[in-house]
């Protein structure tokens, strides 16, 4: 159909803009020199503006409207492409271009300011940018609709179908069942011989081990690259170019290992999406929550399991004999699953992790739904840390300044991290019923795990909705009980 | 003036397109995974097409035409911006957009094919792409004008004002005066104790020395970055983002050192351009020839001088004591200036270097002016090597496949390399009259050299034409006699 070809041509042009903006962003986050950013932000905002103009052009709107009237002439995938395009269009069509360009420029600059503010431990340096970003987000939502529940709009953007009501239920379950359990566990913790956790590990050798892991997980080097950045992330333009970063901290070996496996999880997902979606709007993962379910699955269910280290601990010891030869496998396993009150989300253990997310969710809810004075945010953050984790940060880089997300305007994103962990647990129990998970991990047959996930989840890209995937895979609707069960089983055995 | 603002707005948008395309190209050449290229080439060609449409838009043409009628209302720099824009416009305005898009896609793919062909030593793999590129270049020239002297059009693109006639004179001087001199020198060469030239040097330590050189030459890290690539190059978007690459070959220490200093020369030039040009079309160096004069100046007049190593040889020895402790400064100096018949242009010594260029010039002239069967090119290349340098490559990666330029469509570029060396010599003698060059180098005061070049050349960006710069700096028109004199003086003393 000629009309659909017209649609595809505009989509492809959008993809082209998306790709060059992505490449610039990869460059900005991994190697661009700091003095380039003012000009860069200025010029990138022009390209974002061009991309925006195309995305809301009369022509494109007309094509979509007409396609919606002729859906019966399209096949199933084509229908999905059109519906996704319509949804994307509705998100932005009422935002004035200048607003969009200014916002894109603000975001480009803010991330640099945040980096510096974090380095200088100076919330006040970041605050004016945070303020502008929040105001811009609110304004954008107002352009889109007159809904009062602004935070719901953001939540839905990152996880279709999710609302404050649903997240409240989810986090209530966590508060009810997990928070007391965590307190129990923290009470039980004893002094163990675990100085190896924070001893020095040469960062070059850490990198060698991450590269070893890339082979273990069957990451395809011909379609990606490993690099370093302050904040680990996965980046992709299509299934043929899926890169990720880690950071190496001399006294935090576990950081590069588990952030590495985490990002590998994201990357495997992207690399395993059917290439037929590469040049469509159905490429990329199904949602933030499903994406996070995959990274958490690989990081925690696989990477923090006893079986995984039965297969790989010897290798790690061979790289760090001095630090690990006297550490037994069991000690090491307990070490990587050590539960502790800690400040930094990305370094947090699996059990306390959702509490870090809970804090962010509650603060974002305050910002967008309840109203809060930005001057108070560091204190609010610290008070919540005290409430849930019984510790208080003494500097903002350990508190409110630790994450990149807000500087990039990504409000509504954090809750998907906890949701993803919960999805992961639900998928985990299904997988265990289907294949001999423990044996496969022990035999270093990650390929079999990849194949299972490819078949059930990865291949579909975003041609299925998150809750549809979960239903198809597990046969059930989303239920947080699996997450609670998983954590309680694992940590009752450990503590 | 409102009209000039309109002009600047379009220029800025052009800059934005140029920047994202540049960033993508930097990424392609330094780290993109190989499987990404088909989609990437496809999508980048769309962005190139958008950029092209803008560059030839009716609106822009109209603005330029009207500005040309109102030149008396503009200041000197504004006039130059308009004239440069007009010249750029004339180059492409008659090329159909599809032609341009297809070409951009072809070039994106060809560079990958060339890389593989070089690796596989397989000219036939590259030949069909070479053929298409040449045909496309010829067609482009035909769109621009009905001139029969197609090669002149290409020569002028890279060095305004240069023609086959002028280059023939230049290369004739080289053939007449240099070729016999080189033959003399080659006859005189004796077996020297220079095994240190090709012994193994750890590549990580080589990198450390290149980083040392970056400090020596006062390269600004906050406005750039060093990376590795198959073919060393300098890359910039404006004076705040000027990066370069080298490659490290274990058995060719001099490659990383002198390619490093060479690229540093290009990079210093770009970093020292007045920032007022950053967002104009007068940023970037004045021409390929002037650019190359700067890189060659730093590489040869500075980097291959005895004085330079009086200041830095101890440092190099401290990094490679095993390999160099028994090598005297004089032996080392003779080593870095060893004249030899060699296959690879980028590794060639300073004296035989122009003969490598001569070969490429004559072949390009055949392709575009005389007609030649592409099947014959490898044999022609090898025969010319035999004629001028008395050696014959046995594989095409040592011959016709060695350089990236043709795969990027850059015909007419090579001659500027030899021209740049000749400009450099002319500038060198002027500088010596003005400041105590030898003493400054010996005292490791490269800053003083940078300042001199900044004041006389760098700061102006491309707001002056190449021959205008040469005239302003040296007080004379271009004269190859300085180049011949320089080489004869230096190498008569050595041999």
Interface residues (C-beta under 8 A of the other chain):
Chain A: X12 X13 X15 X16 X17 X19 X20 X21 X23 X24 X26 X27 X31 X32 X33 X34 X35 X36 X38 X39 X40 X42 X43 X44 X46 X47 X50 X220 X221 X222 X223 X224 X225 X227 X237 X238 X240 X241 X243 X278 X279
Chain B: X12 X13 X15 X16 X17 X19 X20 X21 X23 X24 X26 X27 X31 X32 X33 X34 X35 X36 X38 X39 X40 X42 X43 X44 X46 X47 X50 X220 X221 X222 X223 X224 X225 X227 X237 X238 X240 X241 X243 X278 X279
